[in-house]
Amino acid sequence: TLAPGIFESVWNYDEWAKYISASEEECAQMLIDITEKYGKYYLFVGSREPHPAIEQQSDQIKKIFDVNGATIYEISP
């Protein structure tokens, strides 16, 4: 779940397709890039979703909650 600007798209279809197939490093950078427009936000990664180790890619991405395979990250500019 990616919810900054909750009622407007963060990425277009091509950008989503790039994110889904990107490496962990590229995913992390794409998530950080969102902070330039929206500032700090939180990312929920559910237990059924791919769970890349994005927090290891940048100090700007911090795991703040983890339970039953679901994780919430804080992503800061």
Backbone as CSV, one residue per row, in Angstrom:
resi,resn,N_x,N_y,N_z,CA_x,CA_y,CA_z,C_x,C_y,C_z
1,THR,0.854,-1.177,0.000,0.000,0.000,0.000,0.885,1.219,0.000
2,LEU,0.668,2.094,-0.932,1.430,3.333,-1.056,0.387,4.431,-1.053
3,ALA,0.360,5.301,-0.018,-0.772,6.197,0.114,-0.496,7.696,0.145
4,PRO,0.699,8.202,-0.157,0.800,9.663,-0.216,-0.089,10.172,-1.344
5,GLY,-0.734,11.308,-1.133,-1.662,11.807,-2.152,-2.729,10.772,-2.409
6,ILE,-3.311,10.221,-1.362,-4.136,9.014,-1.401,-5.154,8.992,-2.542
7,PHE,-5.667,10.144,-2.959,-6.676,10.152,-4.017,-6.109,10.609,-5.358
8,GLU,-4.800,10.549,-5.495,-4.166,10.819,-6.786,-3.059,9.794,-6.988
9,SER,-2.716,9.525,-8.213,-1.703,8.517,-8.502,-0.312,9.026,-8.154
10,VAL,0.467,8.170,-7.554,1.861,8.482,-7.270,2.698,8.201,-8.513
11,TRP,2.378,7.097,-9.200,3.083,6.703,-10.414,2.078,6.375,-11.505
12,ASN,2.514,6.508,-12.744,1.688,6.037,-13.848,1.948,4.528,-14.042
13,TYR,1.254,3.926,-14.992,1.364,2.479,-15.206,2.803,2.043,-15.491
14,ASP,3.507,2.777,-16.336,4.884,2.410,-16.689,5.808,2.465,-15.475
15,GLU,5.588,3.463,-14.609,6.413,3.563,-13.404,6.122,2.409,-12.441
16,TRP,4.846,2.021,-12.312,4.500,0.856,-11.483,5.152,-0.406,-12.043
17,ALA,5.096,-0.580,-13.342,5.703,-1.760,-13.963,7.209,-1.780,-13.705
18,LYS,7.844,-0.628,-13.765,9.277,-0.546,-13.480,9.549,-0.925,-12.023
19,TYR,8.734,-0.416,-11.090,8.923,-0.712,-9.664,8.780,-2.209,-9.390
20,ILE,7.775,-2.816,-9.957,7.506,-4.234,-9.711,8.657,-5.121,-10.175
21,SER,9.338,-4.721,-11.239,10.415,-5.561,-11.768,11.814,-5.053,-11.381
22,ALA,11.883,-4.015,-10.570,13.175,-3.399,-10.229,13.936,-4.192,-9.172
23,SER,15.230,-3.931,-9.097,16.060,-4.507,-8.031,15.723,-3.816,-6.713
24,GLU,16.195,-4.371,-5.594,15.949,-3.753,-4.292,16.489,-2.327,-4.249
25,GLU,17.660,-2.111,-4.844,18.258,-0.773,-4.847,17.396,0.205,-5.629
26,GLU,16.904,-0.230,-6.789,16.050,0.632,-7.614,14.716,0.903,-6.927
27,CYS,14.138,-0.120,-6.290,12.884,0.068,-5.551,13.071,1.101,-4.450
28,ALA,14.138,0.961,-3.688,14.409,1.901,-2.603,14.526,3.323,-3.133
29,GLN,15.245,3.520,-4.214,15.412,4.861,-4.763,14.091,5.427,-5.274
30,MET,13.281,4.587,-5.886,11.972,5.049,-6.361,11.093,5.478,-5.187
31,LEU,11.158,4.741,-4.079,10.377,5.108,-2.895,10.888,6.409,-2.287
32,ILE,12.187,6.584,-2.243,12.768,7.822,-1.724,12.401,9.003,-2.616
33,ASP,12.386,8.793,-3.915,12.046,9.868,-4.845,10.650,10.433,-4.586
34,ILE,9.732,9.613,-4.098,8.379,10.075,-3.792,8.404,11.146,-2.709
35,THR,9.368,11.074,-1.792,9.428,12.052,-0.701,9.696,13.463,-1.215
36,GLU,10.281,13.586,-2.401,10.525,14.918,-2.954,9.213,15.664,-3.191
37,LYS,8.159,14.940,-3.526,6.862,15.571,-3.770,5.974,15.574,-2.534
38,TYR,5.989,14.489,-1.748,5.033,14.321,-0.664,5.622,14.439,0.738
39,GLY,6.940,14.459,0.879,7.539,14.451,2.212,7.498,13.052,2.805
40,LYS,7.663,12.976,4.113,7.691,11.680,4.808,6.354,10.965,4.644
41,TYR,6.428,9.646,4.469,5.217,8.830,4.395,5.524,7.440,4.913
42,TYR,4.490,6.622,5.029,4.615,5.261,5.543,4.180,4.272,4.471
43,LEU,4.901,3.174,4.393,4.637,2.137,3.404,4.286,0.847,4.144
44,PHE,3.135,0.267,3.824,2.711,-1.011,4.387,3.000,-2.102,3.373
45,VAL,3.736,-3.102,3.782,4.018,-4.259,2.931,3.374,-5.463,3.602
46,GLY,2.337,-6.004,2.970,1.599,-7.120,3.546,2.331,-8.444,3.415
47,SER,1.837,-9.432,4.123,2.487,-10.742,4.153,2.385,-11.482,2.826
48,ARG,1.459,-11.096,1.943,1.316,-11.767,0.648,2.101,-11.076,-0.462
49,GLU,2.697,-9.945,-0.151,3.420,-9.172,-1.156,4.908,-9.539,-1.132
50,PRO,5.591,-9.308,-2.234,7.050,-9.484,-2.188,7.614,-8.586,-1.092
51,HIS,8.584,-9.064,-0.395,9.101,-8.340,0.768,10.600,-8.085,0.605
52,PRO,10.954,-7.136,-0.255,12.383,-6.856,-0.441,12.980,-6.207,0.798
53,ALA,14.258,-6.357,0.988,14.955,-5.757,2.130,15.309,-4.310,1.810
54,ILE,14.295,-3.497,1.536,14.537,-2.122,1.100,15.181,-1.268,2.176
55,GLU,14.937,-1.577,3.453,15.519,-0.746,4.511,17.036,-0.855,4.551
56,GLN,17.585,-1.883,3.972,19.038,-2.043,3.933,19.673,-1.198,2.838
57,GLN,18.861,-0.568,1.998,19.365,0.182,0.861,19.606,1.659,1.178
58,SER,18.987,2.175,2.260,19.103,3.603,2.542,18.751,3.894,3.994
59,ASP,19.431,4.890,4.575,19.093,5.349,5.917,17.759,6.083,5.941
60,GLN,17.249,6.445,4.780,15.975,7.159,4.689,14.778,6.217,4.799
61,ILE,15.028,4.914,4.771,13.957,3.919,4.874,14.173,3.139,6.165
62,LYS,13.191,3.250,7.085,13.320,2.590,8.386,12.132,1.688,8.639
63,LYS,12.411,0.442,9.010,11.344,-0.468,9.413,10.892,-0.025,10.801
64,ILE,9.589,0.261,10.961,9.125,0.718,12.266,8.177,-0.267,12.944
65,PHE,7.667,-1.246,12.186,6.746,-2.217,12.768,6.755,-3.472,11.917
66,ASP,6.785,-4.621,12.574,6.800,-5.901,11.864,6.004,-6.913,12.680
67,VAL,4.964,-7.478,12.084,4.164,-8.476,12.780,3.563,-9.441,11.758
68,ASN,3.670,-10.731,12.028,3.098,-11.775,11.179,3.438,-11.600,9.707
69,GLY,4.648,-11.169,9.420,5.086,-11.022,8.039,4.721,-9.706,7.397
70,ALA,3.870,-8.902,8.031,3.519,-7.578,7.499,4.450,-6.546,8.131
71,THR,4.872,-5.577,7.329,5.842,-4.595,7.789,5.397,-3.191,7.413
72,ILE,5.665,-2.243,8.314,5.445,-0.830,8.023,6.806,-0.137,8.041
73,TYR,7.070,0.599,6.950,8.309,1.366,6.824,7.990,2.850,6.877
74,GLU,8.908,3.618,7.476,8.856,5.074,7.393,9.872,5.488,6.345
75,ILE,9.442,6.295,5.402,10.334,6.759,4.333,10.386,8.273,4.422
76,SER,11.584,8.793,4.672,11.773,10.215,4.924,12.659,10.842,3.856
77,PRO,12.442,12.142,3.603,13.319,12.837,2.642,14.728,12.987,3.190
